[in-house]
Amino acid sequence: MRRRPADALGDTAPPADDLTVSPASSSDDGADAAEQPGRQAVWLRWRPSVVTGFVAWAAGLLAYFLVTAVAWLPTEGLESKAGPVPSTFGQLLQSWNHWDTVWYVIIADSGYEADSRSTAFFPLFPMAMRAANPLLPGGAFEAGLIVSALACLVALILVHRLATEMIGAEDARRTTVYLLAFPTAFYLVAAYNESLFVALALASLYNMRRGRWWWAAMFAGYASATRMAGVMLGAAFVYEYLRQRGFSFRMRQRLGLVLPWPTGFRLDRDALAVVLIPAGLGAYMLYCHQTFGNALQFLDAQKAWFRSGFTPPWTVIGDVVELIGSSDSIYHPDAVRNIVNLTTALAVLVLLVLALVGPWKLGADHAYLVIFAAIIILMPLSNPIHMHYPLSSTWRYALECTVAFMVLARMGRNVHFDRVYTTVMLALQGAMVIVFVQNNFVA
């Protein structure tokens, strides 16, 4: 079927047989949009996503400000790593300038040559900070906060739009809220690359869903310049492209053997778009080769954070369990980090299985989302930090597994689950914001 020309993130409403939508999908915007021409139809389809995303985003910003403002209450009269109580709004913002943010500011201000270890942090986010800095008040740090906040807004709109088309409007609202309620979701507005990566990945996944392969590959290419995991969008791209082209296996006799043989699908020039997906990573490798004489400098830099390559996930899980068991107390900060990261990794894997089978399954057309999310969560499970919390940052990476939040949204149709999830997750996130702004390690 030939499509009318469309922009990257919105086009005229497709024919009914052009896009498979779950029976629960929203009808309040779809029916109206089908009757309206051009831009009005696009706005009618996207309006619920923009409103939901904006409200969640604004509520999150307000919550992060209020929690930051009271973060010094628990340390009143005590020496704190965070330093003195801030006396201005600018000083209050500086309480978010910790950990990875410091590296991004260095890169934005001085480039990678200042410290070769900084190559562990991919370039697109600090490039955006540097580009925005002259246009905004403050320095590179403040620019990073604004870039992240805007990327967070885009990510929330996109996750709502994608979820609306795949699981319906009510579940999409819960998906958006559940994502922002997750304990590490504050990283989406910190000067980290998290929200930019999530926004780009969602833009790519949404365009895959729509069959706009060149747009999908372009956004994936930008994602691969934001984090190395962006190149893994290629697996989702290939699977979804073949699924939409009718790819299947049938048993055929070949060379005297009965073998599964691909059949019933066709390739076209859109398949060539896949070469754009590693473009961001390739450009960064070229830069590292020209600057440091080593195209894989960013991998060598990981050794500064005690990452040294592949380890079987089951070995990593066993090591984490052993560390938890040998701790003097399960309430020790390192034990807590190990517990929450291991629990998150295993819970996400279970949710990915439930996306395909069981009472909350989403359907086969969600499989490409599951493929991407599975790779995302298996990466830290197979490339651990060789120190006292091997799965560091895993519960931050869970933010990128948006299909897991869709499954949770299905489970949230039960009002008791909905209340328990939002209450517990928001309470934990408030505590984690205080830990973070007090200059302690969260993930």
MARMARSE-866892 format. One record per residue: residue in three letters; y, x, z of N, C-alpha, C, O in turn. Coordinates in steps of 0.001 Angstrom, whole numbers, plus 500000, padded with zeros to 6 digits. Layout:
# MARMARSE-866892
alaYXZYXZYXZYXZ/...
***
This chain:
# MARMARSE-866892
met498803500847500000500000500000500000501234500873500000501313501824500778/arg502209500572499139503428501362499065504403500878500121504544499674500338/arg505077501812500778506020501490501842507445501618501330507725502437500454/arg508333500818501867509744500990501561510253502223502266509741502567503331/pro511254502910501707511808504086502391512287503700503773512843502619503971/ala512067504597504739512420504293506123512929505521506800512657506645506377/asp513670505306507854514087506443508656512956506837509571511900506205509584/ala513190507921510362512095508496511136511597507600512231510396507551512495/leu512511506874512887512099506168514095512250504659513960512145503949514960/gly512482504166512806512581502726512639512650502364511181513337503045510419/asp511962501311510754512046500842509385511941499340509414511784498734510474/thr512027498742508243511900497302508208510512496906508641509562497677508507/ala510397495697509164509121495261509725508038495301508676508228494735507600/pro506895495949508936505826496060507956505104494741507788505170493876508661/pro504411494583506663503596493383506489502550493295507578502213494286508227/ala502043492086507767501097491870508866499862492726508743499288493135509753/asp499433493010507502498223493806507336498507495288507258497600496076506991/asp499769495692507490500132497100507370499980497844508674499937499074508685/leu499899497126509765499846497780511070499020496932512003499305495750512195/thr497996497528512583497142496818513524497822496766514875498145497806515451/val498044495567515387498679495397516680497732494614517564497125493637517124/ser497604495036518801496711494363519722497141492914519893498328492617519762/pro496219492003520182496570490605520350497635490396521398498415489447521315/ala497679491292522408498654491138523484500026491634523103500956491532523903/ser500187492179521881501450492782521491502566491765521546502350490557521451/ser503772492294521703504946491450521887505184490552520699505147491013519558/ser505430489264520947505804488349519885507264487969519982507826487418519035/asp507899488258521132509286487851521323510240488591520420511268488037520032/asp509925489860520062510791490570519134510200490596517743510953490649516771/gly508861490559517599508236490692516293508520489516515375508818489712514196/ala508431488273515904508640487107515065510074487045514553510320486762513380/asp511028487320515470512431487303515057512716488379514036513427488148513059/ala512146489583514269512427490707513383511927490437511980512530490895511009/ala510822489691511855510263489430510535511188488558509700511135488584508471/glu512047487777510380512923486863509668514279487480509356515069486869508637/gln514569488638509857515880489240509698515807490391508714514827491136508699/pro516835490545507890516826491639506913517331492934507510518095492938508475/gly516891494043506916517489495354507117517688495789508540516780495711509368/arg518913496257508822519208496888510110519046495934511279518650496347512369/gln519351494650511061519218493703512162517765493586512605517480493455513795/ala516850493633511643515429493576511989515009494802512779514232494701513728/val515526495965512384515218497200513118515713497089514551514990497426515489/trp516949496616514724517517496509516076516734495508516921516479495755518099/leu516353494382516325515601493391517085514269493949517565513809493619518659/arg513649494799516742512370495376517142512543496448518205511708496581519099/trp513624497212518109513835498333519030514616497955520287514598498704521264/arg515303496810520284516158496455521417515420496443522750515932497023523707/pro514234495812522877513550495849524175513232497265524641513290497554525836/ser512898498145523703512589499527524074513833500254524547513785501006525521/val514958500033523855516214500677524258516645500183525633517044500978526484/val516566498870525851516985498309527143516074498792528261516555499247529300/thr514762498699528059513819499133529093513966500621529382514012501038530539/gly514039501415528318514200502855528503515485503198529220515492504052530106/phe516588502538528845517877502848529463517900502452530937518379503214531777/val517385501268531254517392500818532653516553501753533525516985502146534609/ala515351502110533054514507503034533820515185504386533971515154504989535044/trp515798504860532891516488506160532897517653506154533883517790507080534682/ala518495505115533834519654505037534722519218504916536182519812505533537066/ala518180504118536430517671503991537798517121505318538293517312505678539455/gly516443506045537420515918507354537803517022508336538142516939509038539149/leu518063508395537309519182509301537589519832508975538927520154509876539701/leu520025507686539199520619507289540479519717507697541639520200508208542649/ala518414507477541502517482507838542572517478509341542815517466509779543965/tyr517487510143541743517464511595541905518744512087542573518705513013543383/phe519869511477542241521127511857542893521079511538544384521453512372545210/leu520622510337544731520609509936546136519636510783546951519954511188548069/val518455511052546401517482511874547128518009513292547291517846513898548350/thr518647513829546238519237515166546347520312515198547419520426516166548170/ala521095514136547484522195514090548447521708514100549890522419514578550774/val520510513582550142520005513544551523518968514628551782518335514636552837/ala518788515532550842517704516511550945517884517495552088516916518121552520/trp519107517643552586519322518606553672519113517993555056519150518706556059/leu518893516681555119518660516055556417517422516608557120517485516849558325/pro516286516826556420515100517342557120515266518760557647514502519185558514/thr516257519507557137516412520900557555517683521098558372518141522228558540/glu518247520025558872519474520137559657519251521059560852518334520859561649/gly520098522057560958519999523002562059518935524053561858518733524885562742/leu518246524051560731517199525024560458517600525881559270518357525443558404/glu517089527106559235517340527956558084516553527415556895515363527126557016/ser517208527280555758516574526692554583516674527622553394517690528293553212/lys515637527668552590515684528456551362516765527949550418517241528691549560/ala517146526708550573518116526120549655519533526595549910520414526361549083/gly519778527257551037521126527725551320521936526690552079521380525717552588/pro523242526889552158524086525981552933524175524599552298523915524425551108/val524547523630553111524736522274552611525849522281551571526914522835551840/pro525648521686550387526685521701549348527918520924549783527822519916550482/ser529069521410549361530325520739549706530987520100548497531953519354548656/thr530491520374547284531036519779546065529894519247545212528729519581545428/phe530250518411544238529233517874543336528595518987542518527394518950542250/gly529386519970542123528853521103541366527816521872542160526786522272541617/gln528079522082543450527108522764544300525849521915544486524741522441544589/leu526039520600544528524880519713544639523993519842543401522768519882543513/leu524611519906542222523839520095540996523089521420541011521961521505540525/gln523712522452541568523083523772541595521780523777542389520962524684542234/ser521585522777543231520331522710543984519142522400543074517994522457543514/trp519412522072541802518354521870540817518135523117539968517308523107539056/asn518853524170540252518775525396539442517752526353540053518112527362540660/his516473526018539882515403526818540476514265527032539480514152526328538476/trp513431528016539782512172528256539101512352528417537591513139529265537170/asp511660527643536766511733527843535314513158527713534786513522528355533800/thr513955526885535442515340526705535000516076528032534930516849528269534002/val515839528895535905516515530200535931516198530977534658517082531615534087/trp514964530930534215514575531636532993515240531029531767515696531756530884/tyr515300529713531705515944529082530551517431529421530484517982529598529398/val518074529509531637519492529886531659519666531321531170520586531613530405/ile518782532216531611518847533612531150518699533678529632519454534381528960/ile517730532948529098517500532966527647518699532387526908519142532941525902/ala519227531263527412520369530630526750521596531531526766522357531553525799/asp521797532270527847522983533124527979522810534483527316523743534997526698/ser521612535073527441521445536480527051520344536723526034520178537855525581/gly519589535700525659518499535899524720517256536454525398517232536656526613/tyr516234536694524607514965537185525134514978538681525422514150539174526188/glu515914539406524812515919540858524985516220541274526415515875542384526822/ala516863540394527188517223540733528565515991540994529426516047541805530351/asp514889540321529137513660540488529916512509539975529065512446538783528765/ser511610540847528677510523540451527777509609539402528404508909538688527686/arg509607539298529739508789538271530384509269536871530024508503535910530098/ser510529536756529638511084535447529304510454534846528057510612533652527804/thr509739535656527268509105535123526061508007534114526381507549533397525491/ala507582534052527631506611533023528025507200531622527873506464530636527831/phe508536531536527790509225530251527684509703530069526245510495530867525743/phe509223529027525590509460528849524158510932528519523866511650528088524768/pro511389528714522630512824528832522363513615527551522131514834527577522304/leu512999526429521750513826525309521303514713524755522413515874524433522164/phe514186524637523638515009524103524724516184525020525061517311524529525125/pro515989526327525279517162527174525527518115527237524333519316527434524519/met517603527073523110518486526997521945519370525757522028520559525814521714/ala518786524636522451519571523408522615520603523574523725521729523093523601/met520227524255524813521182524535525888522358525355525371523518525060525662/arg522038526383524604523084527267524084523999526528523114525212526740523119/ala523421525658522280524224524896521328525120523885522030526250523651521601/ala524620523282523111525396522258523816526434522850524753527423522191525071/asn526227524077525200527085524686526217528572524661525859529376524264526702/pro528981525068524646530421525061524334531030523664524292532249523516524381/leu530199522650524157530694521286524009530783520544525334531334519445525394/leu530243521140526402530123520439527672530772521238528794530880522460528696/pro531205520569529858531752521302531005530665522074531731529491521708531674/gly531057523143532414530094523956533137529511525032532252530107525419531247/gly528326525518532638527680526590531898526373526143531284526150524953531064/ala525505527113531007524230526811530361523356525912531235522626525068530716/phe523425526085532551522614525258533440523006523791533325522146522923533170/glu524307523515533400524766522131533288524423521549531916524066520377531800/ala524536522382530879524151521928529540522669521576529497522273520600528860/gly521852522380530179520421522102530226520110520781530905519224520047530466/leu520841520469531986520640519190532664520953518022531737520216517036531704/ile522038518132530988522438517039530101521465516900528936521091515787528565/val521054518027528360520062517974527279518780517313527775518213516466527084/ser518322517689528958517094517109529509517255515622529792516353514832529513/ala518409515237530350518628513828530663518612512975529397518022511894529381/leu519253513456528342519268512707527085517877512666526452517463511639525914/ala517160513787526519515793513809525988514893512868526779513998512239526215/cys515129512771528079514364511841528918514600510403528469513658509616528378/leu515853510063528190516170508715527709515428508420526407514834507353526253/val515465509364525478514760509183524201513259509020524437512620508171523816/ala512699509828525331511261509754525613510877508390526179509848507832525798/leu511687507850527080511379506553527679511461505433526644510640504516526650/ile512451505510525758512554504512524688511331504582523776510760503557523404/leu510942505797523426509813505973522509508489505538523134507662504915522468/val508286505865524410507012505468525028506938503947525119505863503368524962/his508071503297525372508070501832525411507788501250524034507020500297523906/arg508413501826522994508199501301521641506742501471521201506131500545520667/leu506202502660521433504815502923521050503862502014521807502939501444521225/ala504090501883523110503210501043523926503345499571523549502356498838523574/thr504552499125523199504744497733522786503888497408521573503245496359521522/glu503881498308520597503110498062519380501606498143519622500824497532518894/met501205498893520638499776499138520818499141498261521893497972497894521772/ile499891497920522944499273497154524034500109495959524479499703495247525398/gly501262495715523858502050494545524200503238494848525097503301495898525738/ala504186493903525131505471494133525785505357494315527294505972495221527857/glu504569493453527959504478493550529418503843494868529849504342495537530753/asp502750495233529204502110496507529529503021497678529181502991498706529857/ala503827497533528138504753498605527758505804498829528836506172499969529120/arg506287497746529436507270497903530519506646498642531701507270499524532291/arg505416498277532039504752498978533141504478500432532777504619501314533623/thr504091500695531540503859502078531114505098502921531338505013504033531858/thr506250502394530946507513503128531090507842503376532554508216504484532937/val507702502334533370508009502466534797507008503394535483507400504225536303/tyr505728503264535157504707504105535782504918505577535438504704506451536277/leu505335505847534211505610507232533825506749507803534654506637508907535186/leu507844507059534768508998507572535504508766507567537009509450508286537737/ala507813506770537489507508506741538923506581507870539344506467508153540537/phe505916508521538396504942509560538729505610510670539547506768511003539296/pro504899511247540522505538512177541463506277513353540839507235513850541432/thr505864513814539663506544514962539046507499514550537936507976515407537192/ala507791513255537804508641512790536703510076513289536821510817513252535839/phe510482513753537992511845514288538113512053515500537213513187515842536880/tyr510945516157536815511074517282535880511643516832534533512144517656533768/leu511569515542534240512100515035532977513624515089532935514212515027531855/val514265515202534085515727515328534095516176516673534648517373516960534673/ala515233517502535092515574518873535481515803519695534215515418519279533122/ala516427520855534362516671521719533200515393522483532855515351523713532873/tyr514373521721532545513081522206532067512911521691530631513676520843530172/asn511901522212529936511659521740528570510790520487528524510430520019527444/glu510453519942529696509468518864529765509886517632528971509114517141528147/ser511101517123529206511502515887528538511680516094527042511366515199526258/leu512178517256526632512316517531525200510945517541524534510771516982523451/phe509980518173525179508631518216524607508021516818524542507441516446523522/val508144516044525611507577514695525621508226513837524539507537513094523840/ala509554513936524398510250513146523379509786513513521975509526512632521156/leu509680514809521692509249515248520365507794514864520095507456514431518994/ala506939515024521102505530514653520931505394513154520676504618512738519816/leu506147512341521422506088510896521223506633510499519859506093509603519210/ala507705511164519418508234510881518081507186511181517020507037510430516056/ser506468512271517199505407512621516260504272511602516308503813511138515265/leu503822511255517496502713510310517646503086508923517126502258508236516529/tyr504329508516517355504777507212516859504766507183515335504325506204514734/asn505246508246514713505263508295513253503859508410512668503607507927511564/met502939509048513401501536509018512967501030507580512948500377507155511995/arg501333506852513987500926505451514077501438504664512878500732503809512343/arg502666504953512458503300504251511345502885504789509978503244504210508953/gly502146505870509953501736506446508681502824507229507983502764507425506770/arg503826507685508735504906508499508163504588509959508480505094510529509447/trp503753510535507654503112511805507978504075512984507959503942513893508778/trp505031512992507054505956514123506997506907514114508190507234515169508734/trp507350512928508593508164512836509809507343513249511034507824513983511898/ala506107512769511096505237513117512226505040514619512318505107515195513404/ala504799515253511178504574516702511172505849517463511510505796518498512173/met506998516957511058508258517629511372508514517635512882508844518672513457/phe508360516468513520508572516408514968507546517274515701507874517908516704/ala506318517303515211505302518161515820505676519628515677505434520425516584/gly506269519989514537506728521364514350507785521752515364507757522854515911/tyr508724520839515614509724521100516651509069521184518031509458522008518859/ala508075520329518274507370520378519561506674521714519753506620522229520870/ser506135522289518669505450523583518786506429524725519005506023525823519385/ala507720524478518770508746525461519118509263525249520534510044526054521042/thr508828524168521169509245523850522539508203524292523550508532524847524598/arg506944524040523224505821524509524029504657524783523101504498524109522084/met503847525762523441502714526098522586501783524909522405501124524790521372/ala501722524025523403500855522851523308501246521945522153500443521117521724/gly502463522083521639502891521243520527502024521393519300501863520444518531/val501462522575519106500616522782517930499343521942518014498691521689517001/met498992521512519231497799520692519406497984519273518872497018518518518764/leu499225518912518537499437517637517859498721517612516511498472516546515949/gly498394518799516000497659518870514745496318518165514815495892517546513840/ala495644518250515960494346517583516108494510516073516033493724515392515374/ala495534515545516711495803514107516648496191513689515233495782512632514753/phe496986514531514573497432514250513206496235514120512266496130513141511527/val495345515092512291494189515091511387493305513873511648492882513197510710/tyr493028513595512921492170512452513243492796511148512760492132510346512102/glu494074510932513086494703509657512742494888509508511236494758508409510697/tyr495190510605510562495319510553509101493995510125508472493966509241507616/leu492911510749508893491601510408508337491195508983508704490588508284507893/arg491523508551509915491179507178510323491899506166509445491301505194508983/gln493185506400509219493938505461508393493524505519506926493767504577506172/arg492904506618506523492427506738505141490981506265504989490403506398503911/gly490392505720506048489056505150505962487927506149506041486830505899505542/phe488195507292506671487173508329506785486006507843507639486201507203508672/ser484794508157507193483600507849507981482464508754507516482548509400506471/phe481401508785508316480201509549507964479076508580507605478895507542508241/arg478336508947506580477101508238506262476002509263506033476251510383505586/met474800508858506345473676509771506172473347509890504687473055508897504022/arg473399511096504189473082511372502787472086512526502712472033513382503595/gln471300512529501641470363513631501441471060514736500666471515514539499539/arg471134515907501294471758517062500674470869518269500906470461518540502036/leu470570518990499843469763520211499930468420519943500602467907520771501355/gly467869518783500317466570518435500870466610517963502307465563517697502897/leu467811517853502888467953517419504275468795516151504329469666515937503485/val468532515321505318469353514136505545470446514521506536470183514795507707/leu471677514533506036472799515019506830473917513983506845474056513203505903/pro474722513972507922475923513124507890476900513669506852477168514870506810/trp477426512784506020478279513219504918479549512371504896479473511144504962/pro480722513015504803481965512229504775482036511352503538481676511772502439/thr482506510126503735482566509200502609483648508157502859484109507974503986/gly484036507494501807484911506329501916486345506631502255487031505757502786/phe486841507824501976488243508096502268488863508855501106488164509409500257/arg490188508868501086490906509566500029492020510398500641492648509993501619/leu492253511535500070493356512389500479494496512238499484494264511988498301/asp495715512387499957496866512406499069497796513522499515497459514296500411/arg498954513605498897499841514724499195500390514687500616500882515701501110/asp500316513525501288500750513458502687499921514369503580500385514804504634/ala498687514657503156497839515551503945498450516939504060498176517663505017/leu499277517313503087499897518640503107500920518776504228501294519889504598/ala501372517648504770502366517698505847501854518456507058502646518957507857/val500541518544507204499964519203508377500442520645508515500447521186509621/val500844521276507406501280522675507479502584522823508252502912523927508687/leu503340521732508434504593521808509186504358521895510689505226522362511426/ile503196521450511146502970521336512589503051522682513301503695522758514347/pro502435523747512791502568525039513482503812525823513073503934526999513415/ala504743525192512343505898525935511833506757526492512963507224527628512883/gly506972525699514019507778526176515138507141527363515823507811528352516123/leu505843527265516072505114528380516676505148529594515762505344530717516226/gly504957529376514459504974530486513514506313531194513479506370532422513412/ala507402530417513525508734531024513523508949531863514783509548532937514727/tyr508455531365515918508603532114517170507767533390517139508209534430517628/met506572533322516575505740534520516443506422535564515561506370536759515851/leu507061535106514486507783536034513610508924536701514363509148537904514227/tyr509649535914515162510738536478515968510194537520516950510756538608517075/cys509110537190517641508530538134518605508073539416517916508212540506518471/his507532539287516717507097540476515976508287541351515616508229542573515754/gln509362540731515157510527541503514742511267542103515930511833543191515821/thr511270541407517062512049541855518220511261542784519129511798543778519617/phe509995542469519359509192543226520322508033543978519673507308544709520348/gly507861543800518370506753544463517690505407543864517994504378544491517746/asn505396542646518533504150541988518932504312540487518722505042539829519464/ala503639539951517724503770538527517421503256537647518554503649536486518664/leu502384538189519392501814537430520509502423537846521843501775537741522884/gln503653538313521814504337538740523030504378537628524074504278537892525272/phe504526536376523617504603535258524557503298535071525322503313534574526448/leu502169535460524729500897535410525454500787536559526449500310536375527569/asp501225537736526039501210538874526963502107538608528163501799539020529282/ala503224537914527923504153537624529020503528536714530066503953536719531222/gln502527535934529681501868535047530638501203535821531774500971535280532854/lys500901537087531518500253537888532558501150538058533779500659538284534885/ala502468537950533580503390538032534714503198536863535668503580536932536836/trp502597535782535157502298534612535992500797534494536228500288533407536499/phe500095535615536123498679535716536480497778534838535609496723534388536056/arg498194534599534380497316533939533408496755535012532487497504535833531959/ser495446535008532292494848536099531522493849535623530480493035536418530010/gly493887534344530102493018533889529035492024532832529462492102532288530564/phe491092532554528576490180531424528739489196531622529885488625532698530064/thr489015530556530655487974530460531676487345529078531537488080528100531394/pro486026528954531572485405527629531446485958526659532492486066527022533664/pro486307525441532095486893524482533041486044524248534279486578524111535379/trp484709524200534111483858523957535277483937525115536278483801524915537485/thr484158526323535762484340527468536659485642527328537431485698527601538630/val486685526900536736487990526718537380487901525637538447488415525811539552/ile487253524526538126487109523442539100486355523935540331486743523636541460/gly485281524686540115484531525238541244485369526173542087485281526152543315/asp486189527002541435487055527925542174488072527166543021488343527542544161/val488633526097542456489628525316543198488980524631544396489544524624545490/val487803524058544193487093523413545305486795524430546402486920524127547589/glu486404525629546003486114526677546987487376527069547751487324527280548963/leu488505527167547056489763527510547723490161526431548723490632526731549820/ile489968525171548334490298524082549253489396524141550485489866523981551612/gly488108524371550268487161524420551378487380525586552314487084525492553505/ser487903526699551782488105527885552618489469527922553286489756528840554054/ser490316526935553004491649526905553609491555526593555098490683525840555530/asp492458527178555875492484526908557316492770525440557594492309524889558594/ser493530524812556710493867523402556875494095522790555499494701523417554630/ile493615521575555302493854520911554020495323520514553875495753520090552803/tyr496089520655554960497513520332554894498374521561554648499599521465554577/his497728522720554515498478523918554149499070523706552756498404523120551902/pro500305524163552495500934523927551182500069524329549994500022523609548996/asp499382525469550083498536525879548960497356524932548781496980524615547652/ala496772524480549889495668523523549798496150522201549210495464521588548391/val497330521771549633497890520527549095498109520650547590497785519733546836/arg498660521786547155498874521986545710497546521952544955497448521353543884/asn496539522591545515495232522581544858494643521175544800494064520781543787/ile494788520428545875494238519074545917494928518174544897494264517470544136/val496265518195544881496974517271543988496770517646542520496649516761541673/asn496730518932542211496546519325540815495128519043540325494941518582539198/leu494127519318541168492750519022540781492543517513540661491925517040539708/thr493059516766541628492934515308541582493590514748540330493040513858539680/thr494765515268539991495463514802538792494655515087537538494501514216536682/ala494135516312537428493362516679536235492146515771536068491891515262534976/leu491401515570537147490198514741537061490553513278536816489870512589536058/ala491620512803537458492032511411537267492467511155535828492133510119535253/val493208512092535244493634511925533851492423511889532926492369511068532011/leu491454512768533156490249512768532322489505511437532430489010510920531428/val489426510887533631488782509580533809489563508500533066488968507647532407/leu490890508531533166491719507537532482491570507630530965491620506615530270/leu491389508833530459491201508996529014489880508376528562489797507795527480/val488854508502529394487584507840529078487770506325529119487272505610528249/leu488490505840530134488721504400530272489593503848529154489591502642528904/ala490340504721528477491127504265527330490235503835526173490657503072525304/leu489001504326526166488085504054525055486946503119525429486416502418524568/val486559503098526707485458502236527145485812501627528495486606502184529253/gly485214500482528782485418499887530088486383498715530049486871498344528982/pro486659498132531207487446496892531266488905497052530868489560496064530535/trp489429498272530896490838498482530553490998499230529229492062499786528955/lys489958499246528419490008500036527188491137499554526282491482498372526267/leu491694500480525538492837500202524680492441499977523229493184499341522482/gly491292500482522819490851500291521448490754501593520686491329502607521082/ala490014501551519581489761502759518797491022503324518179491097504525517920/asp492028502472517933493250502977517315494083503814518282495112504363517889/his493659503917519528494324504791520499493660506162520593494117507021521346/ala492594506371519840491808507595520011492620508847519730492401509875520370/tyr493555508787518785494342509985518489495235510375519659495503511557519875/leu495698509373520421496464509659521637495570510307522689495992511217523402/val494339509830522775493382510385523738493067511834523391492968512680524279/ile492910512120522102492607513494521673493711514443522109493436515501522675/phe494955514071521849496079514937522229496150515104523740496315516220524232/ala496026513998524485496114514068525943494981514900526530495192515647527486/ala493786514779525969492648515555526479492897517050526323492592517833527222/ile493452517442525178493750518860524969494816519329525951494716520419526516/ile495837518498526151496924518855527069496389519130528470496777520113529102/ile495502518271528954495039518419530336493957519479530452493770520054531524/leu493234519751529355492204520787529395492798522190529284492150523162529673/met494003522312528766494607523642528632494782524336529983494334525474530123/pro495416523705530994495495524389532294494142524512532982493936525414533794/leu493214523606532658491876523693533246491077524864532692490108525305533311/ser491476525368531533490747526482530921491577527760530839491099528783530349/asn492818527701531317493670528895531356494388528929532697495605528755532755/pro493641529153533778494205529023535122495076530210535509495079531253534855/ile495810530014536588496521531115537228495554531762538216494996531082539077/his495359533049538096494382533739538945495043534146540264495326535316540518/met495275533119541089495846533334542420495455532141543278494456531481542994/his496228531851544329495775530884545318495973529423544915495554528544545668/tyr496585529113543775496546527742543252496387527800541732497375527776540998/pro495132527877541262494829528117539846495358527058538887495689527375537745/leu495443525806539331495844524717538437497327524399538553497743523262538325/ser498108525379538898499546525189539050500144524449537858499853524770536706/ser500977523462538145501744522681537157500928521624536432501462520945535555/thr499652521460536767498847520467536060499405519065536237499412518285535285/trp499873518727537434500377517359537592501754517187536965502240516061536864/arg502392518272536543503577518153535675503147517901534237503744517074533547/tyr502119518605533780501644518410532411501085517004532194501036516522531062/ala500667516350533270500144514984533138501180514031532558500819513005531981/leu502459514355532703503514513520532134503384513403530620503844512428530025/glu502758514398530001502627514413528542501449513572528061501295513351526860/cys500626513106528983499437512308528638499798510825528704499292510100529561/thr500659510378527812501214509030527907500153507942527789500321506857528346/val499072508210527079498036507191526954497392506898528306496916505786528530/ala497370507876529209496839507633530554497695506609531288497176505790532047/phe499011506655531063499898505684531703499743504300531072500004503292531729/met499325504241529813499024502948529200497814502306529872497797501098530107/val496805503116530180495633502588530888496040502112532280495622501040532720/leu496850502905532968497339502482534281498112501171534181498020500320535066/ala498878501010533090499631499771532898498692498581532738498976497492533237/arg497575498786532043496567497729531947496015497396533338495852496228533692/met495736498429534107495236498208535460496293497512536311495964496763537231/gly497563497760536000498669497179536747498869495697536526499751495096537138/arg498055495086535649498088493626535539497653492981536854497998491836537146/asn496894493737537631496560493311538993497754493617539885498140494777540032/val498335492592540478499584492756541218499429493712542393500375494419542740/his498256493746543008498046494641544149498039496098543696498633496957544347/phe497367496374542583497390497737542047498814498131541683499241499250541967/asp499544497225541061500920497512540646501785497906541840502543498874541767/arg501675497167542924502503497443544100502083498737544784502927499518545223/val500777498959544872500307500193545510500740501406544703501238502380545267/tyr500556501356543387500920502500542541502406502817542656502777503959542928/thr503254501820542453504695502091542460505166502559543835505995503463543929/thr504646501955544896505066502351546245504674503792546549505502504585546996/val503407504127546307502907505461546644503533506526545750503962507573546235/met503584506263544452504105507269543525505589507544543759506013508700543753/leu506378506491543965507811506698544189508066507420545510508961508260545602/ala507270507088546536507427507786547813507120509271547658507849510118548175/leu506032509588546942505687510992546713506752511699545879507081512857546138/gln507289511005544882508300511655544059509564511963544863510170513022544695/gly509955511040545733511109511324546582510893512575547414511792513405547548/ala509691512708547974509380513903548760509398515151547890509877516199548322/met508878515049546661508825516216545778510217516643545312510471517833545128/val511110515684545123512492516041544772513118516861545893513789517859545632/ile512904516448547130513450517197548267512843518595548326513553519574548556/val511533518687548120510887520004548099511507520878547014511782522056547245/phe511727520309545837512251521075544705513681521546544956513986522723544767/val514552520643545376515955521046545553516124521969546754517140522656546865/gln515141521995547659515165522943548763514618524307548345514400525186549179/asn514399524469547026513965525748546448512552526130546883512236527306547060/asn511711525109547052510295525349547297509510524958546052509981524167545234/phe508321525510545915507526525292544709506793523961544807506135523683545809/val506906523141543771506282521818543761504939521853543059503898521596543664/ala504976522177541761503779522005540942502788523129541125501727523124540500/
***
